[in-house]
Amino acid sequence: MSATPRSPVHRAVDLQWLDEIPAHWETHRIKSIVSNVADLTSKLDEGDTYVQLQDVESWTGRLMDRSDTAQFESRVKRFRPNDVLFGKLRPYLAKVLLAEVRGVCVSEFLVLRSDTTVLIPEYFATMLRTREIINLIDSATFGARMPRADWNHIGNIFIPIPPVTEQAAIVGCLNAEMQTITDAISRARSQVRLANEYRERFIADIVTGRYDVRKLIPDLLDEGHEF
């Protein structure tokens, strides 16, 4: 389903957070271009990756280091490369993974497979990680202690869809900008770590006598300290 532009822009359905989108973009219900795949299994084939909720970093979609030993007693879901795994338990955590390999995941993930002629997986995964979409999904969860998202609600959300070539360009631009930000964060964390190490070493040297505190006394005397 797509909206018919009446002016240079047209409004996206059900997305109050997005006032206007470009006229050449379309709007689709997620379920009209994305399948919720439930290929269940009770075994792990050779070469499969096993993914649990705790293996996916919130908001970034990064697959974190985990044990290679898979142990599960209940049935799990199969996924393949370019499927998008969406954590339906506590969706406000934004556990969204774009699968790069085949494998199996716990049932608390929705395995979402898009029609790639309309929606490329990288763009879809990025959209699902936006705070606006997460908040919209989280607004209709069920269960007080263990809130879960429902596919019927997610599937009925209308999302804006640019042409596929434009989606690819947007993803490429975002990846480049995110890498710049990630590198800056890494440098800042390294500087903070070095500063903390210097502070700890300085304190240790002072209290253990490895640093001659008499070097500090003239400055302290100038400031009026008494000994």
C-alpha positions as CSV (number, residue, x, y, z in Angstrom):
1,M,0.0,0.0,0.0
2,S,1.3,3.4,-0.9
3,A,0.1,6.9,-0.2
4,T,-0.7,9.2,-3.1
5,P,1.1,12.5,-3.0
6,R,-1.1,15.6,-3.0
7,S,1.7,18.1,-2.8
8,P,5.6,18.0,-2.7
9,V,5.3,15.9,0.4
10,H,2.7,13.5,1.8
11,R,2.1,12.3,5.3
12,A,3.1,8.9,6.6
13,V,0.3,6.8,8.1
14,D,0.4,5.9,11.8
15,L,3.7,7.6,12.4
16,Q,3.0,10.7,14.5
17,W,6.7,11.2,15.0
18,L,7.2,11.8,11.3
19,D,5.3,14.8,10.0
20,E,6.3,14.6,6.4
21,I,8.3,12.4,4.1
22,P,9.5,13.1,0.5
23,A,6.9,12.7,-2.1
24,H,8.6,9.9,-4.0
25,W,8.8,7.7,-0.9
26,E,6.0,5.2,-0.2
27,T,4.4,4.0,3.0
28,H,3.8,0.3,3.6
29,R,2.5,-1.8,6.4
30,I,5.4,-3.9,7.7
31,K,3.5,-7.1,7.2
32,S,2.9,-6.4,3.6
33,I,6.6,-6.5,2.7
34,V,8.0,-8.5,5.6
35,S,7.4,-12.1,6.7
36,N,7.5,-13.3,10.2
37,V,9.3,-16.6,9.8
38,A,8.7,-19.5,12.3
39,D,11.0,-22.3,11.0
40,L,11.2,-24.3,14.2
41,T,13.8,-26.9,15.1
42,S,15.2,-28.7,18.1
43,K,18.8,-29.2,16.8
44,L,21.8,-27.2,15.8
45,D,23.3,-28.1,12.5
46,E,27.0,-27.9,11.8
47,G,28.0,-24.3,11.0
48,D,24.9,-22.9,12.7
49,T,25.3,-19.8,15.0
50,Y,23.2,-19.9,18.1
51,V,21.9,-16.5,19.2
52,Q,20.2,-15.6,22.5
53,L,18.9,-12.2,23.6
54,Q,21.9,-11.5,25.8
55,D,24.2,-12.0,22.7
56,V,22.8,-8.8,21.0
57,E,23.9,-5.4,22.2
58,S,21.0,-3.0,22.7
59,W,20.6,-0.2,20.0
60,T,23.8,-1.1,18.1
61,G,22.8,-4.6,16.8
62,R,26.3,-5.8,17.5
63,L,26.7,-9.5,18.1
64,M,28.7,-9.8,21.3
65,D,31.3,-12.4,22.3
66,R,29.6,-15.5,23.5
67,S,30.3,-19.2,24.2
68,D,30.4,-21.5,21.1
69,T,28.6,-24.2,23.2
70,A,24.9,-24.1,22.4
71,Q,22.6,-25.6,25.0
72,F,18.8,-25.4,24.6
73,E,16.0,-27.6,25.7
74,S,13.1,-26.1,23.9
75,R,12.6,-25.6,20.2
76,V,14.4,-22.7,18.5
77,K,13.9,-20.7,15.3
78,R,16.1,-21.0,12.2
79,F,17.3,-17.9,10.4
80,R,19.4,-17.3,7.4
81,P,21.7,-14.4,6.2
82,N,19.9,-11.1,5.8
83,D,17.1,-12.0,8.2
84,V,16.4,-9.4,10.8
85,L,16.1,-10.7,14.4
86,F,13.9,-8.5,16.6
87,G,13.8,-9.2,20.4
88,K,10.2,-9.2,21.3
89,L,10.8,-9.5,25.1
90,R,11.3,-6.1,26.6
91,P,11.4,-4.4,23.2
92,Y,12.5,-1.1,24.7
93,L,16.0,-2.8,24.9
94,A,16.1,-2.5,21.1
95,K,17.7,-5.9,20.5
96,V,17.8,-5.9,16.7
97,L,20.3,-8.1,14.8
98,L,20.9,-8.2,11.0
99,A,22.0,-11.8,10.5
100,E,25.2,-12.3,8.5
101,V,25.2,-16.1,8.8
102,R,22.7,-18.8,9.1
103,G,21.8,-20.2,12.5
104,V,19.1,-20.6,15.2
105,C,17.8,-18.2,17.8
106,V,15.6,-18.4,20.9
107,S,11.9,-18.0,20.4
108,E,12.0,-14.5,22.1
109,F,13.2,-13.3,18.7
110,L,11.0,-12.6,15.7
111,V,12.7,-13.7,12.6
112,L,11.7,-11.1,10.0
113,R,12.4,-11.6,6.3
114,S,11.8,-8.6,4.0
115,D,10.9,-8.5,0.3
116,T,14.3,-7.2,-0.9
117,T,12.8,-5.8,-4.1
118,V,11.1,-3.2,-1.8
119,L,13.0,-3.2,1.5
120,I,16.6,-4.0,1.9
121,P,17.5,-5.8,5.2
122,E,20.1,-3.3,6.3
123,Y,17.7,-0.4,6.0
124,F,14.9,-2.3,7.8
125,A,17.2,-3.3,10.7
126,T,18.3,0.3,11.0
127,M,14.7,1.6,11.0
128,L,13.7,-0.9,13.7
129,R,16.5,0.4,15.9
130,T,15.2,4.0,15.8
131,R,13.8,5.2,19.1
132,E,10.6,6.3,17.4
133,I,9.8,2.8,16.1
134,I,10.9,1.2,19.4
135,N,8.7,3.5,21.4
136,L,5.8,2.7,19.1
137,I,6.3,-1.0,19.4
138,D,6.8,-0.7,23.2
139,S,3.6,1.2,23.6
140,A,1.5,-1.9,22.8
141,T,3.3,-4.7,24.7
142,F,1.5,-7.2,27.0
143,G,2.7,-8.6,30.3
144,A,3.6,-6.4,33.3
145,R,6.8,-8.2,34.5
146,M,7.9,-9.6,31.2
147,P,6.5,-7.2,28.5
148,R,6.5,-8.7,25.0
149,A,5.8,-7.2,21.7
150,D,3.2,-8.8,19.4
151,W,3.7,-9.4,15.7
152,N,0.2,-8.3,14.9
153,H,0.9,-4.9,16.3
154,I,4.4,-4.6,14.7
155,G,3.1,-5.9,11.3
156,N,0.4,-3.3,11.2
157,I,2.8,-0.4,11.6
158,F,3.2,1.8,8.5
159,I,6.7,2.7,7.7
160,P,8.2,5.1,5.1
161,I,10.0,3.3,2.3
162,P,12.3,5.2,-0.1
163,P,13.4,3.6,-3.4
164,V,15.8,0.7,-2.9
165,T,18.8,2.6,-4.4
166,E,18.1,5.4,-1.9
167,Q,17.9,3.0,0.9
168,A,21.3,1.6,0.1
169,A,22.7,5.2,-0.1
170,I,21.2,6.0,3.3
171,V,22.7,2.9,4.9
172,G,26.1,3.6,3.4
173,C,26.0,7.2,4.7
174,L,24.9,6.1,8.1
175,N,27.6,3.4,8.4
176,A,30.3,5.9,7.5
177,E,29.1,8.4,10.0
178,M,28.6,5.8,12.7
179,Q,32.2,4.6,12.2
180,T,33.4,8.1,12.7
181,I,31.5,8.4,15.9
182,T,32.5,5.0,17.1
183,D,36.2,5.9,16.5
184,A,35.8,9.1,18.5
185,I,34.2,7.2,21.4
186,S,37.0,4.7,21.3
187,R,39.6,7.5,21.5
188,A,37.8,9.2,24.3
189,R,37.5,6.0,26.3
190,S,41.2,5.4,25.8
191,Q,42.0,8.8,27.1
192,V,39.8,8.4,30.1
193,R,41.4,5.0,30.8
194,L,44.9,6.5,30.7
195,A,43.9,9.4,32.9
196,N,42.4,6.9,35.5
197,E,45.6,4.8,35.4
198,Y,47.7,7.9,35.9
199,R,45.5,9.0,38.9
200,E,45.7,5.6,40.5
201,R,49.5,5.4,40.0
202,F,50.0,8.9,41.3
203,I,48.0,8.1,44.5
204,A,49.9,4.9,45.0
205,D,53.3,6.6,44.5
206,I,52.4,9.3,47.0
207,V,51.2,7.1,49.8
208,T,53.9,4.5,49.4
209,G,56.8,7.0,49.3
210,R,57.9,6.3,45.8
211,Y,57.2,10.0,45.0
212,D,59.1,12.6,47.0
213,V,56.3,14.7,48.4
214,R,58.9,17.4,49.4
215,K,58.6,18.5,45.8
216,L,55.1,19.6,46.5
217,I,55.8,21.4,49.8
218,P,57.0,24.7,48.4
219,D,53.8,25.1,46.5
220,L,51.8,24.2,49.5
221,L,53.7,26.6,51.7
222,D,53.1,29.4,49.1
223,E,49.4,28.7,49.5
224,G,49.6,29.2,53.3
225,H,49.4,25.5,54.5
226,E,50.9,24.8,57.9
227,F,52.8,21.5,58.7
